[in-house]
Amino acid sequence: MSEHFDVVVAGAGPAGAQCARDLAERGYDVVVLETEAEEEFPAQSNKSTAGTFPSMMGAFGIPDDVVMNYTDDVVLESPNDHYVRRQPGAVLEFADFKNFLVEDAREDGAEYRFDARVSKPVMDDGEIVGVRYNGDEEVYGDIVVDATGPAAPLAKDLGVTDLQRKHQAIGVEYELEGVDVDADGYADLTDAMMLRLDHDLAPGGYSWIFHTGGDTAKVGLCYIQNEAHRDYAKDGMGIDDYLQYWLDTDPRFADAERIAGKQHRGSAHIQMPSGFSTDNFMAIGDTVPTIDPLWGEGIHTCMKSGRAAAITADRCFMSSDRDTSAEKMAIYDELWQERVAPKMRTRLLMTQLLYLAPNGRYDTLIRDLNRVDADALRKANAGSTRDVMKLLHFEDLPLLARFARERLLE
């Protein structure tokens, strides 16, 4: 007899695990299929910088014991300047965080199947009714959720998502000890998360130092192979070369050493989702994609997308006939637009413009941030066109013209 659940979730990342956690708490039968073996989880998928904010910790009941370090400030660096903003945060031990989500859902009755690689949807009369995994094994559900990230085997097969390689960001991160977090000539990064805009280090992207306590930190960079990358990239250098170049040239790393086994790699698509759901189906987390395009924070948005999917399933199951039609599943689309990533399109345009700017413009941006009030910055970061305009200069006209031309050519 075929196994049937209320909800089948593919992927045990923050989005999928939170979705299962919420559904299990509501009393639904949910199974999560995860590619990694349980004894290794999450070795292969331990890819996040794991920087987040107290709003996520409080909203989702995340315990203190998965936190490596609570931070007080966010620092933005340009090649020759910096800006410090008081913004409490938390740097998580990502593996402990993911395992907490799994175990918490299991306590409420969620079933997890590890070493279960999902390959394709099981269809009946043109609608998804289950998934196939590990070659020929199948499991069925009233609702199927794809939380597999950029792989997106279900969402792609159903035509819900259209992830384009040209919008894929790649990143690498090391955990280091012996980092001088309060070096002369630089901002004090004690208990801080720092993001640096500098094409010399990350052409078409940004780099970071997240203090994890004492003399340890997470240090990495990411970029999209976009117009700025083509303009500023050094011949023959890949992403590992850029990170090593930074480690070799920045005095903060003069005495730093890599912590064994603490290297993380990842990728995410930075683009507007082409779809979210269809009959009996939702795509969540980085499958959609959900990551904040401007600063790369993905944990909170992934968790919110998992919760939005659980809310949608709950509403669909409330009717006597369990209506999971595309029309009813569109509740998730609305929740995504309103709660998960509002003003996503505006923020994407801001991202493209930001990473197209030259290094000298980053120094000017930092000076501007130091002169505007915090409320104006908050509104600009949230996508307010009026407050973004406060950060633009007459000298930006050639940059804006180039930006407009390249958008027309896409």
N, C-alpha and C positions, 0 to 999 in steps of 0.2 A: 504494500500500500504506500502511495506517495506521501511524503511528509508535507504538512501544510501548516503555515504559521499566519498570524495576523499580518506581520511585517517581516520581510527579509531585508537585511542591511548588508551591502557589500562594502567592506572596509571598516577597520577599527581605529581610524584616526580620530582626532578630536570631534569632528562633525558626526561621523558614524557612531562613535561610542556614546556621545551625548544624546543623539537621537534614540539609541537603544536604552540608555539610562532613563530618559523621560518616559518612554513607552512602557518599560518594565515597571516603573513606579506607578503608572496608571493601571497596571494589571493586564496588559496585553502580552500575548505570546510573540516573542521576537527572537530571531536568530541572527547572529552576526557572523559573516564569513570573512576570514582574514587570511591573506596570502602567507604571512610569516608563520613559522613553527612557534608553538607556545614557549618552548624553552629558550628561543632566541628573541622573542618579541620584547621591545621593538628595535632590535639592532639595525635592521635594514631601513626601517622607516623613522629612525631617530634623526630627523632632518631639520628640525626647527631651531632657530635662535632662542625660542621660548621666552621672548620678552613680551610681557602683557601688563595689564593695569588692574588696580583693585576692583574696578567695576565688574570685570570678568570673574575675579575670585569670589566676590560676594554674590553675584547673580547666580552662579552655578555651584556654590557650596564647595569650593576647592580648598582642601586643608593646607595649613602652613607647612607641613612636612614634605611637600613636593617643591618648595621654594628654595632655590640656591641662595638668593640674596634679594632683600627688599631694597628698592632704590628710591632716591628722593628727587632726582632731577633728570630731565632730558636735555642733552647737549647737541647742538648742531654745529658742525665745523665746516668751514670752507678752507681753501688752501692757506689763507693768511689771517683768519679771524674765527671767532666762535660766538655762539649765543647760548645762554643758559636759561632754561625755564623750569620753574618748580612744578614737577609733575610726578607724584608718587607712582611707582611701578613695581613689578616683580619679575625676576629672571628665574624661570622654572628649570628644574631638572626634568627635561622633556620625557625621558623614559619613565620616571616615577609618576609623572602626571598621567601619561597614557595608561599605565598599569592601574592607577587609582580608578580611572573611569571604567575600565573593564571590570575590576573587582566590585565596584559599587553597583554596577548594573547586574552583575551575577547575583549579588545578595538579594536583589528584587526579582530574580527569576529569569533574567535574560540568558539565553544559551549562546555560547561562543564556540565556533569551530575554527581552530587554527589549522595552518597548512592546507588551506582551502582556497585555491586560486579560481576566482570567477572568470569565465571566458565569454559567455554570451547569454542573452535572454531566452527563456522558454516562452514561445508565443502560442496563442490559441485565438483563432479568428481575428488576427491582426492586433491583438492586445497582449502585453506582457503578463504572464501569470506565474512566473518563477524564474529561476536562474540555473544555469548549468555550471558546474565547477569540477575541477580535477578530472577533466576529460569527459566522463559520461555520468557523473553524479548530478542529481537534480533535487531541488527543494522548491516548494511552491508557497506563495503568499498572496493575500488580498492586495497588499501594497509592496512594491519593491523599491528600495532606496539605493542609489549608486553614490557611495562615498569613497570611491577608489582614487580620487585625485585626478591628475592629468591623464592617467591611463584610460579612464572612463569607458570601459568596454561595453557597458550597458547603454549609457547615454549616447555614445556615438552610434551604436547599432540602431537605436531608436530614432536617431536624427534630432535629439533634443539639444545636444551641444555641438559646436563647431570650433574646436580649439585649433588655432593656427600657430604653426611653429614660429613664425616671425614675431609673435607676441610672447614667446616663452622666455622667462627670466631664469638664469641659472645662478647658483650660489655655492660657496664653499666656506666652511668655518672651522677653526681650530679652537680648542680650549687650551689656554696657556697659563703657566705660572711664572713668577718673576717679572710681571708687568709693572712698570712704573706708572701708576694711575694718577700721580700728581707731579708730573714732570715740569721743569721750568719751561716757560714759553707756551704752555698748553693749558687748556681748561682743566680744573681739578675734576677727575672722573670718579672720585671716591663715591660709591653708592649712586652711580649714574649710568644711564644708557646713552651712548653717543652715536650719532650718525654723521658721516662725513661725505660731503659733496666735493669730489675732486677727480676729474677725468684722468689725471696722472696715475691714480690708483685703481679706479673703477670706471673705465670709459663707458658712458651710457648707463651708469648706475650709481651705487653708493657703497661705502664701507662702514664698518661699525666696530665699536668696543663696548661690550656690556660687562660691567663690573660684577663679578660673582663672589666677592669677598676677599679680604686680605690682599695678596698680590696676584690673584687669579682673575681671568676675564675670558669671555667668549669674543673672538676676533675673527671677522670674516668680511666678505664682500660679495656683491651680486651685480649683474648687469643683463640687459637685453641687447642682443646684437642689432641695435637700431642705428639710426642715422648718426647719432653722437658717437656710438661705438666705432663706426666706420671712419669718422672724422679723427678720433683721438687715439685709437688703438695702436699699440706698438707691434711692429711686424714680428710674427712668430710667437707671440705670447698668448697662452691660454689662461684660464681663470686661476689655476694653481700658481702660474708664474706671477700673476699680479699680486696675489696674496703674499708670496714669498718676497717679492720686490718691496712691498710695504713693510714686512717684518725686517728686511735688511736695511731699510733707509730711515725708519722712524725711531728716534732715540728712546721712545717709551718701551721698545722691545729689545733694547741692547742686551739685556740679561735674561730675556724670556726664553722659556723652553716649552715645547709642546707636551701636553699631558697624554700619556700613552692611551690609545684606544678612544680618544675624544676628538674625532674628526667627523664632521657632518657635511653631507652634500644634499642638495635638493633643487627642485625646479617648480615653477608655478607660472601659469599663464596670466598675463596682465592684459585683459581685454573685457569688453562688455559681453556678458552671457547672451547667447542667441536664443536660449530657451531654458526652462526650469522644470517643466513637468509635462506629463501626458496621461492617458488612461492608466491607472493603477501604478503610477511611477513618479518619483521625484529625484532630482540630482542635487546633491548638497556639497558643502565644503569646497575644496579646490577642483572638484569635478565641474563646477558651474562656470567660472571660478569665482571665489569669494574674497580673496586676499585684498587688503587695502592697497590700492595701486600706488599711493603716494609714498607711504613709509613702510610698506611691507608687513604690517602687523596682520597676522592671519588667524591666531588662536581664537580671539574673541569673536570675529566674524564667522569662523567655522562653527564655533559652539552655538552662536545664535541661529545659524542656518539649520543645524541639527535640531534645535528646539522648535524652530518654525515648522520643520517637517513633522515632528511629533505632534504639534498642535493641529496641523492639517489632518493627519491620520485620525486623531481623536475626533475631530469634527465630522469626518467622513463616516466614521464608525458609529456615530450617534444615531444616524437614521436607521430605521428598522431593516431596510434592504442593503445597508452598507454601500452607499453610493460612492464608488471610487472612480467615477468617470472623469474625463479630462476637465470638464466644467467645474466639478467639485475640487479636483486637485489644484485648480488654479488659485485656490485660497493661499497655497504656498507661494505662488508668484507674487501675490499682493503683499504677503508678509515679508518676503525677501526685499522687495522694493522699499517698503516702509520702515522695516526694523533692522534688517541685516546689513544692507549697504545702500542707504539713501544717498541720492545725488552721485551715484557711481559714475555716470557718464561725464559729469563735470569734473570729477576728481581724476578721471582718466585723461582728460584734456590737459588738466593742470600738470599731471605726471609727465606727459609727452613734452610739454613746453619746458618744464623744469630740467629734464635730462638732456634737452637740446641746447640749453644755455652754455656758454663757455665758462671757464674757470673764473675769469675776472668778474663775471656777472654774479657768481656765487658769493664772492667777497662783498659785493654791493648788497646782495640779498641779506647777508648777515647784518650789515650795518642798518638796513631798513628794519629788520626784526628787532634790533636793539632800540629803535626809536619809536615803533608803534606800540600801542597799549596791548596788553595780553588778550583783551576781549576781541580786538580787531583780528589778531592772529588766530584766535580760536575760530572765528567766523570764516576767515579765509581758508583755514584748514578743513572746515566743514563744507567748503564749496561755494561760499558766498561770492558771487561775481563782483559785487560792489566792493567788498573788502580785498579781494584779489587785485582789483584795480589800484588800490592804495599802494601796492608793492611794485607796480609797473612804472617805468620811466619813458620819457620821450625817446631815449636812446635805444629802447627795446623794439622800436618799429621794424628795423630790418629782421630781427629775430622773429617777430610776430608774422612778418610777411613770408619768411621761409617756412615757418610752422604751417601757415595757411596753404602754401603751395604743395607741401608734402602731404598734407591731409587730402588735398584734391587729387593727388596722384595715387592714393591708396585704392 
